[in-house]
Amino acid sequence: MLRGLGGALALPLLEAVGAAQGAPPIRFLVVGNPLGMHPNHFFPTGFGRAFSFPETLRSLEWLRDRITIVSHTDHGMNNGHGREISFLNGVLPENSAAFAEKNISVDQVMARHAGSQVRYASVHAALKSGIRMSWSSNGVDIKPIADPHRLFDHLFRNLTSAEKAARREVIGRNRSILDTVGQQLASVRRASSKWDRQRLDQFTTSVRELEHSLADRHGWVDRDKPAFELPPRLASPQATIEDRYSAIFGMVAYAFETDLTRVATVAFPNELDYTELEGVNRGYHSCTHNGKKENLVAQLVAIESFQIEQLSRCLQRLDAVSEPGSEGTLLDHTIVLFGSGMGYGGTHSNRDLPILVAGGGFRHRGHVDARASTGTNMPLCNLYVSLLQRFGVERERFNTSTGTFDLRHA
């Protein structure tokens, strides 16, 4: 019942009064793809801060002192397609019952923490919808907005008077539904076993969170959104994939700057057509199955380098924005995670995931070998615990974690 209700109430959070006074808030940006990265062109050959940037990462050289590349970390899963959806949580849907929060992804834990302090708890964008990267606490994957114009409307278009009235009506109706659900839960709980009461307590907590959220949303229906202008070229039939991703990253950066949201994901799905890139004449997925042929590997590296270049430009935008009340920039207060739930699509490997962290005010470590002294790979969820703590979420465990990753902030 509550899972169905959660789906029925899938409305964007409304804008809070503004960023909290004092230190700037921490944001979280995830950029990912489902096919991994060609390992020889992603991972540096040496460890430490004096590493040489490999071809795929060369556009990030300007960020050397504010980047950590993590080798030998993964979720310990067997090879094969279908497991890449565990990128941000380490848990497959069929195994989620063993975890208190099902297979919630790390971005959604942060979104829940930010809550109604911002208009949108989280923002998700791509140019195709065929990637499952973010997961709610009910174990439902969150679909990205797959068109830059729709993303613009979602983030920056103000509601009409009629739309505001309709939104108030929906919020009021859903609050009434929650009142009814709360009464029913109380009745069911009295007749339940000890184990069932524990499960119902989790549902009751969800109801209370929704009640609090709806109360906050109602107060922000009439508040205008910040103004943002889309690049004119985006309206042209000749708009390229670079134009469209540039618009997406530009909107996400401005949403961070204006505190519309503090959590965002941007995805490069495997269905994307990259043939407008110089030298690329095959599909993304087929380029991963290259048989080690030099010309096909070159096409794959061109695609992956393009992804990193779009990320780099976004980080430059963030770094160009000074934060009020701070000596740092917006990038210094934004945790940036790039990676994939697949190590390398050419072998369907789910080991040694390509992971890097940038910004966030961390004392970055360059290229790190995350293996234990026994030679086993570090659970990626260990890194996520450290990112959660930096975001302000007080917890020592996250899904399959066994500890933390040493990435202290300044």
N, C-alpha and C positions, 0 to 999 in steps of 0.2 A: 504493500500500500504506500509506504513512504518513498520507495524508489520511484513509483509511478508519480507520486506527488512532486518529487524533486524534479522530474522531467517536465511536469506541467508548470513549474515555477521557474523555468530556466530563463529568467529575465536579467538584463544587465543591471549591475548595481549603479546607483545614481551618485552624482558628484558630491563629495564631502565639501565642507566649507573651504578647505584649502590645506596645504601641507602644514604639518605640525610646526610650531615655532621651535627654534633652537637648531640642533644639528640636522642637516638634510637627511631625508629618509633614504634607506637602501632600496634599490630596485633590483630586479632579476630578469635577465634576458636570456632565453634559450634559442639557439639556432641549430637545427639538426637536419639530417637526411636519413633515409632508411637503408642505405646501401653501403655505409661505411666509407673508408677512404683507402686509396692505394697505399699500402703501408710504407713502401720504399720512398714515396714522395711526400709522406705526411710526418713520419717520425724522424727527428734528427738522429744522427749517428752517434753523437756524444751526449753525456749527461752534464747537468749543472747549468750555470748561467752563461757559459761561454760557448754554447752550442752554435752550429751553423744552421740557418733556416733552410729547410728543404724546399724544393720547387713549389709545392702546393701552398706553403705558408709564407712565401716571400713577401706578399703584400702586407704582412704583419710585422715586418722588421722594425718599423718605427715604434713598435710597442714592446720591444725586447724586455725592458725592465718591469713591465706590468703584465706579464704573461707566464703561465705555467702549463706545460704540456706534460700529460701523464701517460707514461707507458706501462703496460702490464696491469691493466685494470679491466674488469668486466663483471658480468652477473653470474659467471660460472655455468652458463647454459650450453647445451649441446649445439652443434652446428645445424644450420638449416634456416630457410625462410620462415617467417611467422614469429620468430622470437625477438625480432628487432623492435617490436612494439613495447618491449620492456625497458626501453632506453631510460626513461625518467622515473622508473619505479623498481626495476629489478624483479618484478613479479608478473607472471602470465595470468590472464583472467581465470583460467581453469584452476589455478592454484591459489586464488585470492582468498578463499574461505579460511585459510590458515593464518591470516593477518587481520588484526583488529580493525584496520582501516581499509580492508580489501586491497586493491592494487592502486591506491591513490598515488599520483605522481608528485614529485618533489615541488613542481611549480604550483600545484594546487594546494599543498600544505602552506606554502608562502601566501598564496592568494587568500586563503582562509584567514591567515594571520593579519594580512592587511585589511581584509573585510571592508566595512563601509567607510573607512577613512578616505577612500577614493571612489570615484564614480564607477569604475569597472574593476572588479576584483582581479581579472586577468583578461588579456587580449590575445587572440590566436589568429595568425595569418599565414597564407601560402598562396601559390598560384594554381594549385590543384588540391582537392580535398582527400586524396587517397593516401593519407598518412595518419597513423594512430599513435600520437605522441603524448598527449595529455589525458589524464584519467581522473575522474571525480572520485569522491569518497564512496560513492555507490557503485564503483567499478564500471562506469560508463565513459567511453571515449568522447572527448570534446572535439567537435569538428571545427577546423579553422575557417575563417572567412577567406574565400578563395578568389576574391575580385577586389582590386584596389579601390574601385569606386564604391563598392558596398562597405569596405572598411572605412572609407572617408565618411559615408553617411552614418555609420555606426558610431564613430568617434566624435565627429564634428558637426553634423547636421542637427540643428535645434528642432524640437518637436513643434508641430502646429498646435493651436489651441484645442482642436478636436482630438489630436493625438494625446495631448496632456490629460484631457478629460478621460479618454479611454484608459490611459495608463493608471490614473488614480482609481478608476473603477476596478481594474484587474487587481491592483494591490489590495484594495479593500476586500474584494471577493476572496482572494487567497488568504488574507488574514482570517476571514471567517472560516475558511476550510481548516486552517491550522487550529483554530479554537475547537472545532468539532473533533479533529484528529486527536488533540491533546486529551479531551474527555474520554474518547474511546480507548486510548492507550492506558489511561489511569484505571479504567474498568478491567481491561485485559490483564494488566499487571497484577491486580489483586488475586486473580485466579491462576497465576502462573507459577511454575517451579522456580527454584533458585537460579538455575542456568538460564531459563527463559527471561527472568527478570533482568539479568545482566545484559542480555541482548536487547531487551526493550529499553533499558536505560540508555543504550547507545542511540536508539531511535529517538528517544525523548530529547536527548541532547541536540540531535539534528533539528528537531522541531523548534526548540528554543532558539537555535542559531537562525533559523529561517524567520521566526517571529521578530527577532532583533533586526535582522536584515531588512525586512519589509517596512518596519517602522522608520528606519533610516532612509529607505528609498522614497517614501512618501514625501519626506521633507525636501527632496532635491528635484522633484519633477519640474519645478518652475525655474530652475537655475540654468542660465545659458552656458553652452559649451564654449571653449576657447576657439578663436578663429584660426583657420588653417587653409592655405591655398594649394591645391594640387598643381603640379607642374603642367603647363599647357600641352606639352608633348604627349602626355598620357592620354589625351583625348584623340590623338592622331591614330589612324589605322596602321601607321608605320611604327607605333610604339613597340619597342623591343622588350625582351625579357629583362634586360638591364634597366630599362626605363621603369618597368612595372615593379621590380624589386626595389629599386631606388625609392619609389614612391611609398612602398610598404614600410621600408626601414625609416624613411623620413617621418612618416606618421607615428610610428612606434616611438622614435626618439622624442618627438614633440609631445606625445602623450606622457612620456616620462617627465619631460621638462615642466609640463603644466600640471603634473600630479593627477592626471586622469586615471592612471593606473600605475602600479609598481611591479607588475608581473606580465611578461609577454613572451610568446613563442612565435618563431618564424621558421617555416619548414620548406625544404626543397624536395618535394615528392618525386618518386622514381618515374612518374608518368610525364614529367616535364620534357618539353622538346627544346633541346639545346642546339639544334642544327644551325641556328643563326650565328653561333659562335664560330670564329675562324678555325677551319680545319676539322670541324665536327660534322659528320654526315650520318651518324648512327644514333639510335636511342640511348638514353642514359643507362638503362638496365643492360642492354646488349653490350655496351662498352665495358661493363664489369666482367662479362664473359668474353675475354679478349684472347684467350689461349696464349697469353704472353707475347702476342704479336706487337711489335714495336709501334706500328702506326695506330693500332687500336688502343694501346696503353696511353699513347700521346693524346688521343681524343678524351679518354677518361680523365687524365690529369688536367686537360684544359677545362673540363666541366667542373672538376673539384676546385681548381684554382679560381674559377669564376665565383663559386660559392663563397670562398674565403675572401675574395676581393669585395664582394657585396657586404660581408660582415665587417671588413676593415673600414670601408667607407662609413658604415653606420657608427663604428667606434670613434672615427674621426669627428663625426657630428657631435657625439656625446662629449668628446674631449674638448670641443670648442665652446661648450657652455659652462660658464662659471657658476658655481653654486653659492647662493646667498648664505652668509654666515659661515663660510668655509673657505679654506685656502685651496681646496681641490676643485675638480671639475665634475660634471655629471657622470663621466666615465668612472671617476674615483669612487662614486657612490652607486655604481651599477655593477652587480656581479654578472659577468657574461660567461655563459657556458656554451661551447660548441661541441657537437659530437653526434654519435649514432649508436643505436642498439645492435648494429652489425659491425663486425670488425672489418671485413672486406667482402664485397659482393661477389668477387670472382671465385671465391672458394666457399661462399655461404658460411664463412667463419663468424662465430659469435664470441670469439675470444680476442683479447688485446684490442679493446675498443679505442677508436681515435677520439681522444678527449683533450680539450684545452680549456683553461679558465683564464679570463682577462679582467682587468679593472677591479672594482670592488674594494679598493683600498687595502688589498692584501700585500704581505711581504712575499712577493712572487719568487719562485724557485727555478725558473728556466725549464729545463727538461728533466723530469724526475722518473726514476725507476721505482715503481710502487710495489714491486714484489717483496714478499716477506723473506726472511732469512732462509726459510725452507724452500724457496723458489716458487711458491704458489702466488698467483695473481691476487691483488687486493680487490675485495668487493667494491664495486663502483659506489654502492650506497654509503660506504665510509666517507667518500668525498661529499656526498649529499648531506650527511650529518653536519659537516663543517660549513657547507654553504647555508644550511638552515640556521645554524647558530649565528653566522654573520648577519643574516637577514633579521635576526632578533627572535627566532623561534627557539624556545628553551626545551631542548630534548637531546637525549644521548643515543637514541636509536632511530633508525628509519628502515623499515622493511627488512631487507636481508643484510644490514650492516653488522659488522663485528667490532667496530671501533670508529675512529675518526681519521682524517687525513690531515697531516700537519701543514696547514695553510693559514697562518696567523695573519690578522689584519693589523695595520699600522696604528 
